[in-house]
Amino acid sequence: MNGKEAGARTPDSVRVDGAAVDRTRGERTPEERAARERAPGELTARGRTPAERARGERTRLERGRGALGPALELVHTGRAPTRAVLTSALGVTRATAGAVAAELESLGLIRVDARPAAPAGSHGRPSHRLALDPEGPVVLAAQVHADGYRAALVGLGGQLVATSPGCAMVGADPADVLGSVVAAGLALLRETGRRCVGAGLAVPSAVAEPEGTALNPLHVAWPAGAPVRDIFAAQVRAAGLDVPAFAGNDINLMALAEHRHGAGRGARHLLVVATGHRGVGGALVVDGRPHTGGSGLALEVGHLVVRPGGHPCYCGSRGCLDVETDPRAFLLALGRTPGDSQLKEAQDLITAHGEEPAVRAAVEMLTDRLGLGLAGLVNILNPDRILLGGLHRTLLTAAPDRLHAVVADRSLWGRSGSVPVLATALDRGSLVGAAELAWQPVLDDPLTALGG
């Protein structure tokens, strides 16, 4: 027998507390005798009792409790499709990642597939797949805009579960409007039977912080400084929903939604410019967080002057992006009287009649003005990606080369410093963004937010 074989052999005797234990006679160490004296079936496969194993699981969960929120956000944004990816992203052990995933599953937030099919040609055991629970809780999301309002139920992952038909009229009393919005959301909750854990509202106004007031809602007839967050929260409570309620600017929320679930994923400095239903808004997301300035009023890009002496703006100036590149400006350029659904009317004209000379001329005129405004923003902000929404997304589709050329020609760095200009990916980005506000407490601390 060689030395390697001898070293691998189990010794005939071992010493425990100074005494020899002869294994050839079936003697056991004190630890082995204690284990054998336990009740039949009490030992686990690794020699631990269920109570010991449960204590170990609890210890792992306590270590991983602080990782619950980050883990949920990774699954929520599609960045952790498997437990192996989750383990690596969190920088924890497989056991801790497993405990975290199991806890999120017990809260009804995700589902863990422990027996996924291995891809063809792969080797080794496939990792558990993680998915959001399609029957999990939802939040009530609402959007008010110049042409009406809409309510929706939104699940994790930005998934629209149900939407109300919407309304094409916004009254002058924000309490009445928001009461109707919440009532529409409550009807959706009754129809679906889903659990609601929060409420978020998107409004066409800068929302001052920390007060939560609509500082200057130019495109709805609400009074300046209306406390929209408090009014919305009061209407949510009056509807019998004991959940936190939030409010924010519609374009800021669109940008947040695009960064987490749309065309802005992976961008470090994401600029979003959109027409909405009337006027022009802008937002900047830096390292995953909306840049709202010292009091929530940053990025009022609609009031960049792109045509000196042009149309009078609601702000008191003339030729602002707000009134030179929105749906109303497009319809006026065609000699049309703007109706109630200006965004839809303008988009339909470009889509169905884009080759007609008058429509093409209007598209090129607005594209040039938009490009001028974007170039100024590029010079100031140096974003690594620009997304266009609303009518601007339609203009980009209709005249992509022209828009890119104007931005490059007006930029300080020209084409060498060009920035990708893309279309937003979400059709209801502001609604999804309002939902993100409501989901944030759950993403921060799932156990506390859900009463775990």
C-alpha positions as CSV (number, residue, x, y, z in Angstrom):
1,M,0.0,0.0,0.0
2,N,1.4,3.4,-0.9
3,G,1.5,6.4,1.4
4,K,-1.5,8.1,-0.3
5,E,-3.7,5.0,0.2
6,A,-2.6,4.8,3.9
7,G,-3.4,8.4,4.5
8,A,-6.9,8.0,3.1
9,R,-7.8,5.1,5.4
10,T,-10.1,5.7,8.3
11,P,-8.1,5.0,11.5
12,D,-9.0,2.0,13.7
13,S,-9.0,4.2,16.8
14,V,-9.3,7.9,17.7
15,R,-8.7,9.7,20.9
16,V,-11.5,11.6,22.6
17,D,-10.8,13.5,25.8
18,G,-7.6,11.5,26.2
19,A,-9.3,8.1,25.9
20,A,-9.0,5.7,22.9
21,V,-12.2,4.8,21.1
22,D,-11.8,1.5,19.1
23,R,-13.8,1.8,15.9
24,T,-13.2,-1.9,15.1
25,R,-15.5,-2.8,18.0
26,G,-18.2,-0.4,16.9
27,E,-17.5,2.2,19.7
28,R,-18.7,5.8,19.1
29,T,-17.5,9.2,20.0
30,P,-19.5,11.1,22.6
31,E,-20.9,13.3,19.9
32,E,-22.0,10.3,17.8
33,R,-23.6,8.6,20.8
34,A,-25.5,11.9,21.6
35,A,-26.8,12.1,18.1
36,R,-27.9,8.4,18.1
37,E,-29.9,9.0,21.3
38,R,-32.1,11.5,19.6
39,A,-35.6,10.4,18.5
40,P,-35.8,8.4,15.3
41,G,-36.0,10.6,12.2
42,E,-34.8,13.7,14.1
43,L,-31.5,13.9,12.3
44,T,-31.3,15.8,9.0
45,A,-29.2,14.6,6.2
46,R,-26.3,16.6,7.6
47,G,-26.7,15.4,11.2
48,R,-28.6,18.5,12.4
49,T,-32.1,18.5,14.0
50,P,-34.9,20.5,12.3
51,A,-34.6,23.1,15.1
52,E,-30.8,23.5,14.4
53,R,-31.5,23.7,10.7
54,A,-34.2,26.3,11.3
55,R,-31.8,28.4,13.5
56,G,-29.3,28.3,10.7
57,E,-31.9,29.5,8.2
58,R,-33.0,32.3,10.5
59,T,-29.4,33.3,10.9
60,R,-28.9,33.5,7.2
61,L,-32.1,35.4,6.8
62,E,-31.1,38.0,9.5
63,R,-27.8,38.4,7.6
64,G,-29.7,38.9,4.4
65,R,-32.6,41.0,5.7
66,G,-30.7,44.2,4.6
67,A,-30.4,42.6,1.1
68,L,-34.2,42.2,0.7
69,G,-34.8,45.6,-0.8
70,P,-31.8,45.5,-3.2
71,A,-32.7,42.0,-4.2
72,L,-36.3,43.0,-5.0
73,E,-35.1,46.0,-7.0
74,L,-32.8,43.7,-9.1
75,V,-35.7,41.4,-9.9
76,H,-38.1,44.4,-10.4
77,T,-35.8,45.9,-13.0
78,G,-35.0,42.7,-14.8
79,R,-31.4,42.5,-13.7
80,A,-31.5,39.3,-11.7
81,P,-33.3,36.6,-13.7
82,T,-31.7,33.8,-11.8
83,R,-30.6,33.1,-8.2
84,A,-27.0,32.8,-9.4
85,V,-27.1,36.3,-10.9
86,L,-28.7,37.6,-7.7
87,T,-26.0,36.0,-5.6
88,S,-23.3,37.7,-7.6
89,A,-25.0,41.1,-7.8
90,L,-25.6,41.2,-4.0
91,G,-22.2,39.8,-3.2
92,V,-23.6,37.3,-0.7
93,T,-23.3,33.5,-0.3
94,R,-25.7,31.1,-2.2
95,A,-27.3,30.2,1.1
96,T,-28.1,33.9,1.9
97,A,-29.3,34.6,-1.6
98,G,-31.6,31.5,-1.3
99,A,-32.9,32.8,2.0
100,V,-33.6,36.2,0.6
101,A,-35.4,34.8,-2.4
102,A,-37.5,32.5,-0.2
103,E,-38.5,35.5,2.0
104,L,-39.5,37.6,-1.1
105,E,-41.5,34.6,-2.3
106,S,-43.2,34.3,1.0
107,L,-44.3,37.9,0.8
108,G,-46.0,37.2,-2.5
109,L,-43.6,39.4,-4.5
110,I,-41.6,36.9,-6.6
111,R,-41.7,33.3,-7.6
112,V,-38.7,30.9,-7.5
113,D,-38.6,28.1,-10.1
114,A,-36.4,25.5,-8.4
115,R,-36.5,23.1,-11.4
116,P,-35.9,25.2,-14.5
117,A,-35.2,23.4,-17.7
118,A,-31.5,23.4,-18.6
119,P,-30.7,25.1,-22.0
120,A,-29.8,22.7,-24.8
121,G,-26.1,21.8,-24.8
122,S,-25.5,23.2,-21.3
123,H,-23.7,21.4,-18.5
124,G,-24.3,21.4,-14.8
125,R,-27.3,22.2,-12.7
126,P,-29.2,25.3,-13.9
127,S,-29.8,28.1,-11.5
128,H,-33.2,28.7,-9.9
129,R,-35.1,31.2,-12.1
130,L,-36.6,34.3,-10.4
131,A,-39.7,36.0,-11.7
132,L,-42.2,38.5,-10.3
133,D,-45.4,37.0,-9.0
134,P,-48.1,37.8,-11.5
135,E,-50.7,37.5,-8.8
136,G,-48.8,39.8,-6.4
137,P,-49.8,43.1,-4.9
138,V,-50.3,46.2,-7.1
139,V,-50.2,50.0,-6.7
140,L,-52.7,52.5,-7.8
141,A,-51.2,54.8,-10.4
142,A,-52.9,58.0,-11.8
143,Q,-52.0,60.6,-14.4
144,V,-53.7,64.0,-14.9
145,H,-52.9,65.9,-18.1
146,A,-54.3,68.7,-20.2
147,D,-56.7,66.4,-22.1
148,G,-58.0,64.4,-19.1
149,Y,-56.9,61.8,-16.6
150,R,-56.5,58.0,-16.3
151,A,-56.0,55.5,-13.5
152,A,-54.3,52.1,-13.5
153,L,-53.2,49.3,-11.4
154,V,-49.5,48.5,-11.9
155,G,-47.5,45.5,-10.6
156,L,-43.8,45.1,-10.0
157,G,-41.8,45.3,-13.1
158,G,-43.9,48.2,-14.4
159,Q,-46.6,45.8,-15.6
160,L,-50.0,47.4,-16.3
161,V,-52.5,45.1,-14.7
162,A,-55.6,47.1,-15.4
163,T,-56.4,50.6,-16.7
164,S,-59.5,52.7,-16.5
165,P,-61.1,54.1,-19.7
166,G,-60.0,57.6,-18.8
167,C,-61.7,60.9,-18.9
168,A,-61.3,63.8,-21.4
169,M,-62.0,66.6,-19.0
170,V,-60.2,68.2,-16.1
171,G,-62.1,70.6,-13.8
172,A,-60.7,73.6,-12.0
173,D,-61.0,71.9,-8.5
174,P,-58.1,69.5,-7.9
175,A,-60.0,67.8,-5.1
176,D,-62.9,66.9,-7.4
177,V,-60.5,65.7,-10.2
178,L,-58.4,63.6,-7.9
179,G,-61.4,62.2,-6.1
180,S,-62.7,61.0,-9.5
181,V,-59.3,59.5,-10.3
182,V,-59.1,57.6,-7.1
183,A,-62.7,56.3,-7.5
184,A,-61.7,55.0,-11.0
185,G,-58.7,53.2,-9.4
186,L,-60.9,51.8,-6.6
187,A,-63.3,50.3,-9.2
188,L,-60.3,48.5,-10.8
189,L,-59.3,47.1,-7.4
190,R,-62.8,45.8,-6.8
191,E,-62.8,44.2,-10.3
192,T,-59.5,42.5,-9.9
193,G,-59.5,41.7,-6.2
194,R,-55.8,42.6,-6.0
195,R,-54.1,43.9,-2.9
196,C,-53.1,47.6,-3.1
197,V,-49.9,48.7,-1.3
198,G,-49.4,52.3,-2.4
199,A,-50.7,55.1,-4.7
200,G,-48.8,57.5,-7.0
201,L,-49.9,60.5,-9.1
202,A,-48.3,62.2,-12.1
203,V,-49.3,65.8,-12.8
204,P,-48.4,68.3,-15.6
205,S,-46.6,70.7,-13.3
206,A,-43.4,71.1,-11.4
207,V,-44.0,69.7,-7.9
208,A,-42.2,71.7,-5.2
209,E,-40.5,69.7,-2.5
210,P,-40.9,69.0,0.4
211,E,-44.4,70.6,0.3
212,G,-45.7,68.5,-2.6
213,T,-47.4,71.5,-4.2
214,A,-48.1,72.0,-8.0
215,L,-46.2,75.2,-8.2
216,N,-47.5,76.4,-11.6
217,P,-49.8,74.0,-13.4
218,L,-49.9,75.9,-16.7
219,H,-51.9,73.4,-18.7
220,V,-54.7,72.6,-16.2
221,A,-56.9,75.3,-14.6
222,W,-55.7,74.5,-11.0
223,P,-54.6,77.3,-8.7
224,A,-50.8,77.8,-8.4
225,G,-49.4,76.1,-5.4
226,A,-52.2,73.6,-5.1
227,P,-51.1,71.0,-2.5
228,V,-51.7,68.1,-4.9
229,R,-49.9,65.4,-2.8
230,D,-51.9,66.2,0.3
231,I,-55.2,66.3,-1.7
232,F,-54.3,63.0,-3.4
233,A,-53.4,61.3,-0.1
234,A,-56.7,62.6,1.5
235,Q,-58.7,61.2,-1.4
236,V,-56.9,57.8,-1.1
237,R,-57.7,57.7,2.6
238,A,-61.3,58.7,2.0
239,A,-61.6,55.7,-0.4
240,G,-60.7,53.4,2.4
241,L,-57.2,52.7,1.2
242,D,-54.7,52.7,4.1
243,V,-51.6,53.1,1.9
244,P,-48.9,55.8,1.4
245,A,-49.6,58.3,-1.5
246,F,-47.1,60.3,-3.5
247,A,-47.2,62.8,-6.3
248,G,-44.6,64.1,-8.9
249,N,-44.1,65.8,-12.2
250,D,-45.2,63.7,-15.1
251,I,-42.0,63.9,-17.2
252,N,-39.8,63.3,-14.2
253,L,-41.8,60.1,-13.6
254,M,-41.7,59.1,-17.2
255,A,-37.9,59.4,-17.1
256,L,-37.7,57.2,-14.0
257,A,-39.9,54.6,-15.6
258,E,-37.8,54.6,-18.8
259,H,-34.6,54.2,-16.8
260,R,-35.9,51.2,-14.9
261,H,-38.0,49.5,-17.5
262,G,-37.6,51.1,-20.9
263,A,-35.1,52.6,-23.3
264,G,-33.1,54.3,-20.6
265,R,-31.8,51.1,-18.9
266,G,-28.0,51.3,-18.3
267,A,-27.7,55.1,-19.0
268,R,-25.8,57.0,-16.3
269,H,-27.0,60.4,-17.3
270,L,-30.4,60.1,-19.0
271,L,-32.1,63.1,-20.5
272,V,-35.8,62.8,-21.4
273,V,-37.7,65.4,-23.3
274,A,-41.4,64.9,-24.1
275,T,-44.4,66.9,-25.3
276,G,-46.9,65.3,-23.1
277,H,-50.4,66.3,-24.1
278,R,-49.6,70.0,-24.2
279,G,-46.4,71.9,-23.6
280,V,-42.9,70.4,-23.3
281,G,-41.2,68.9,-20.2
282,G,-37.8,67.5,-19.5
283,A,-36.1,65.4,-16.9
284,L,-32.6,64.1,-16.0
285,V,-31.9,60.8,-14.3
286,V,-28.4,60.7,-12.8
287,D,-27.1,57.3,-11.5
288,G,-30.7,56.0,-11.2
289,R,-32.2,59.0,-9.4
290,P,-34.2,61.9,-10.9
291,H,-32.3,65.2,-10.6
292,T,-35.0,67.5,-9.4
293,G,-32.8,70.3,-8.0
294,G,-32.9,72.0,-4.6
295,S,-36.7,72.1,-4.4
296,G,-38.0,69.8,-7.1
297,L,-38.1,72.5,-9.8
298,A,-35.1,71.5,-12.1
299,L,-35.2,70.8,-15.8
300,E,-38.0,73.2,-16.9
301,V,-36.7,72.7,-20.4
302,G,-39.9,73.8,-22.0
303,H,-38.9,77.4,-21.4
304,L,-35.7,77.4,-23.5
305,V,-36.2,80.0,-26.2
306,V,-35.8,78.4,-29.6
307,R,-37.5,81.1,-31.7
308,P,-37.0,84.6,-30.5
309,G,-40.2,86.6,-31.0
310,G,-42.2,83.5,-31.7
311,H,-45.5,82.4,-30.1
312,P,-46.3,83.9,-26.7
313,C,-45.6,81.4,-23.9
314,Y,-47.6,80.9,-20.8
315,C,-44.5,81.9,-18.8
316,G,-44.6,85.4,-20.2
317,S,-41.8,85.0,-22.7
318,R,-42.0,84.2,-26.5
319,G,-40.7,81.4,-28.7
320,C,-40.2,78.8,-25.9
321,L,-39.8,75.1,-26.7
322,D,-43.1,74.7,-24.8
323,V,-45.1,76.5,-27.4
324,E,-43.0,75.9,-30.5
325,T,-42.7,72.1,-30.5
326,D,-45.9,70.8,-28.8
327,P,-49.0,69.3,-30.5
328,R,-50.8,72.7,-30.5
329,A,-47.9,74.3,-32.4
330,F,-47.9,71.5,-34.9
331,L,-51.7,71.9,-35.6
332,L,-51.4,75.7,-35.8
333,A,-48.6,75.3,-38.4
334,L,-51.1,73.3,-40.5
335,G,-53.7,76.0,-40.1
336,R,-55.9,73.7,-38.0
337,T,-57.9,74.7,-34.9
338,P,-56.6,72.5,-32.0
339,G,-59.3,70.3,-30.6
340,D,-59.7,68.4,-27.3
341,S,-57.2,65.5,-28.0
342,Q,-54.3,67.5,-29.6
343,L,-51.6,64.9,-29.1
344,K,-53.5,62.1,-30.8
345,E,-54.7,64.4,-33.6
346,A,-51.1,65.5,-34.3
347,Q,-49.7,62.0,-34.2
348,D,-52.4,60.6,-36.4
349,L,-51.7,63.3,-39.0
350,I,-48.0,62.5,-39.1
351,T,-48.5,58.8,-39.3
352,A,-51.3,58.8,-41.9
353,H,-50.4,61.9,-44.0
354,G,-46.7,62.3,-43.4
355,E,-45.8,62.5,-47.1
356,E,-48.2,65.4,-47.8
357,P,-46.2,68.6,-48.4
358,A,-48.0,70.6,-45.7
359,V,-47.5,67.9,-43.1
360,R,-43.9,67.3,-44.1
361,A,-43.2,71.1,-43.9
362,A,-44.7,71.2,-40.4
363,V,-42.7,68.2,-39.3
364,E,-39.4,69.7,-40.5
365,M,-40.2,73.0,-38.9
366,L,-40.9,71.5,-35.5
367,T,-37.9,69.1,-35.9
368,D,-35.5,72.0,-36.5
369,R,-36.8,73.9,-33.4
370,L,-36.6,70.7,-31.3
371,G,-33.1,70.0,-32.5
372,L,-32.0,73.5,-31.5
373,G,-33.4,73.0,-28.0
374,L,-31.8,69.6,-27.6
375,A,-28.4,70.9,-28.7
376,G,-28.5,73.6,-26.0
377,L,-29.3,70.9,-23.4
378,V,-26.5,68.7,-24.7
379,N,-24.0,71.6,-24.3
380,I,-25.1,72.2,-20.7
381,L,-25.9,68.7,-19.4
382,N,-23.7,66.3,-21.5
383,P,-26.0,63.4,-21.2
384,D,-25.0,59.9,-22.4
385,R,-28.5,59.3,-23.9
386,I,-31.6,61.3,-24.9
387,L,-35.1,59.9,-25.0
388,L,-38.0,61.6,-26.8
389,G,-41.6,61.0,-25.8
390,G,-45.0,62.1,-26.9
391,L,-45.1,64.1,-30.2
392,H,-41.3,64.4,-30.1
393,R,-41.1,60.6,-30.4
394,T,-43.3,60.8,-33.5
395,L,-41.1,63.5,-35.0
396,L,-38.0,61.4,-34.4
397,T,-39.6,58.5,-36.3
398,A,-40.7,60.8,-39.1
399,A,-37.4,62.7,-39.6
400,P,-34.6,60.9,-37.7
401,D,-31.7,62.1,-40.0
402,R,-32.8,65.7,-39.9
403,L,-33.1,65.8,-36.1
404,H,-29.7,64.1,-35.5
405,A,-28.1,66.5,-38.0
406,V,-29.5,69.6,-36.3
407,V,-28.4,68.4,-32.8
408,A,-24.9,67.7,-34.1
409,D,-24.6,71.0,-36.0
410,R,-25.6,73.0,-33.0
411,S,-23.6,71.1,-30.5
412,L,-20.3,72.5,-29.3
413,W,-18.6,69.1,-30.1
414,G,-20.4,68.4,-33.4
415,R,-20.7,64.9,-34.5
416,S,-17.6,63.8,-32.5
417,G,-19.6,64.4,-29.3
418,S,-22.9,63.2,-30.6
419,V,-25.4,61.7,-28.2
420,P,-27.8,58.8,-29.0
421,V,-31.3,60.2,-29.5
422,L,-33.9,57.4,-29.1
423,A,-37.6,57.0,-28.7
424,T,-39.1,56.2,-25.3
425,A,-40.2,52.6,-25.1
426,L,-43.2,52.8,-22.7
427,D,-46.5,53.9,-24.1
428,R,-47.8,55.0,-20.6
429,G,-44.5,56.0,-19.1
430,S,-45.9,58.7,-16.7
431,L,-48.4,56.1,-15.3
432,V,-45.6,53.6,-14.8
433,G,-43.5,56.3,-13.3
434,A,-46.3,57.2,-10.8
435,A,-46.3,53.6,-9.9
436,E,-42.6,53.6,-9.3
437,L,-43.2,56.4,-6.6
438,A,-45.6,54.1,-4.9
439,W,-43.4,51.0,-5.1
440,Q,-40.4,52.8,-3.7
441,P,-41.1,52.1,0.0
442,V,-41.5,48.4,-0.8
443,L,-38.3,48.4,-2.8
444,D,-36.5,50.1,0.2
445,D,-37.8,47.7,2.9
446,P,-40.2,45.0,1.8
447,L,-40.8,43.6,5.2
448,T,-41.7,46.9,6.8
449,A,-43.7,48.2,3.9
450,L,-45.8,45.0,3.7
451,G,-46.1,44.5,7.4
452,G,-43.9,41.4,7.4
